[in-house]
Amino acid sequence: MPHRPFMLGLAGDSGAGKTTISTGIARLMGQERTTNICVDDYHKYDRKQRAERNITPLNPACNHMDILEQHVRLLAMGEPILKPIYNHSTGTFDPPVYVPPPRAVSDGNRMIPRVVVLEGLLTLFSPAMRERYHLKVYVDPEEELRREWKIKRDVAKRGYTPEQVVADIERRMPDSQAYIWPQKEHADIVVRFYRPLGYDPERPGTLSVRIKLKHSLPRLDLTEVLHSAYEDEPTVLRLETRKEADILDISGGLSPEKAAVFERLIWEQLGPHAEHFNPELIGTFWDKGGHSYPLALSQLIIAYYLVHMREQAVQHGVLSYA
Amino acid sequence: MPHRPFMLGLAGDSGAGKTTISTGIARLMGQERTTNICVDDYHKYDRKQRAERNITPLNPACNHMDILEQHVRLLAMGEPILKPIYNHSTGTFDPPVYVPPPRAVSDGNRMIPRVVVLEGLLTLFSPAMRERYHLKVYVDPEEELRREWKIKRDVAKRGYTPEQVVADIERRMPDSQAYIWPQKEHADIVVRFYRPLGYDPERPGTLSVRIKLKHSLPRLDLTEVLHSAYEDEPTVLRLETRKEADILDISGGLSPEKAAVFERLIWEQLGPHAEHFNPELIGTFWDKGGHSYPLALSQLIIAYYLVHMREQAVQHGVLSYA
């Protein structure tokens, strides 16, 4: 029998910070116990063909959605896949790569399900995919922030000029709105970075975050944990229970000392499932733009739900091993 | 519900004539109702890496057998696949190609299962693949013939010198014997071309064929059909019933007139399932080395079993459509 992994689906628009979030989660869970896969490679057309057809990769019609759905299902069933590879430099496809079966891993005492993090533009698009994830996350920064991040990344890593990136964002906007953004509705957790008053773009560590924890999540005592600690800090950490979700606001103005207390509090809830805690492993923006406590706490909170939901799945026999 | 196709697995060593057989079957079944797929592209290593590791593509350890098995299963379930592509010119991999779901096709009156012909070196290697085929065929020419054919093809189509091809055959011989040849045991039909006395290599049309029809096949009246016609021709068509198989020998010395009678006899058994009969569609060697009646009859006989077994599968509800 193949080993079924814990499936985390992570969606968001281009430049929204998917990899920044997933990198921290993999570090918290242990790199060797996590399979991180970016599934933005399932295009039907290469760059030239897309230009001829005037279609963007954000459009499901531009992608082999049936194959993407199939691969998500196969991974969820514990099977290997041969994943296509899109080459951002050439705008065409490279040979596919083999992704081995996501087998169970040892946490020292016993076998636990491997975590498979599937990130991409359209990971939460169709029911066939959504039903395969145990946990669904959407990253939804303020649009101005996303643009800033996307420009920075595409210039640094993909060799575009800022003007090219801006033109690309504009050209994709109708598809962003039609296909990408609506996926937010299907996420259990929505992570929204936003600029506080007087935000300095040179200091991304001062960004604040609003984390929407929907009631599709299991009831855990995370809010209680935070509650006990935040009462004297309503300006840096605020929790509000609404009809459809708990809203957690974490200010970029959080002091390192207070952040350490919160990190430790959540960390203690993770039990023996994560690596020995090293706060430097998390909260880092990809471009080394400095440490962010709101980012670190976002990663920790997702990990917290992940660990507890995985444990429940094992307890209930949903994920079990021979 | 996806449409399940009729699955034909066709194995044989390199140069044995797999494509020659499958091309005729596709023509008999109708090209647009048949999906022909060569599955010799699932290598783990490119040519350079294979040389470094001293491993041949005939060795299952050189191939992603788990992915090959998975793709055979997915096609049998009526699903699409993204198939890897090995480039014989470069010795590396090209971008994968999309194989659409093998949907049912119309034969004019009703929907019938599409025929998927999977040919390759290792298509009958593992139980996981074998259990997915409705019909299993192995091409097993005399070894001298296979060498002759492989040299001809690899020089003409893949740009090798005859000396290189011979060296390649020798280097692969242990793996041929260990992994390829034993697959013959698992086939329902074994097609063996052989040289009659006084065979002229310039006239491949004069080759004889021995077709082993194993008792794993359903009992059909083909032998009776042939029996009624061959009694006066024991030197050109001979049928012998043995313990484990019926052995049908067809001589390359068959006259065109007699061959036409046999072809017509089998053709009539195919019913409305095949294209309007055109004897020129079958019996052709890839290199236009002339027409071969034994080849044409081999293709017709496989098609005959295929059509009847597909019909039985539909009748028994094994292959049905919404």
Interface residues (C-beta under 8 A of the other chain):
Chain A: K44 H64 D66 I67 Q70 L74 E79 P80 I81 L82 P84 T92 F93 D94 P95 P96 Y98 P101
Chain B: K44 H64 D66 I67 Q70 L74 E79 P80 I81 L82 P84 T92 F93 D94 P95 P96 Y98 P101
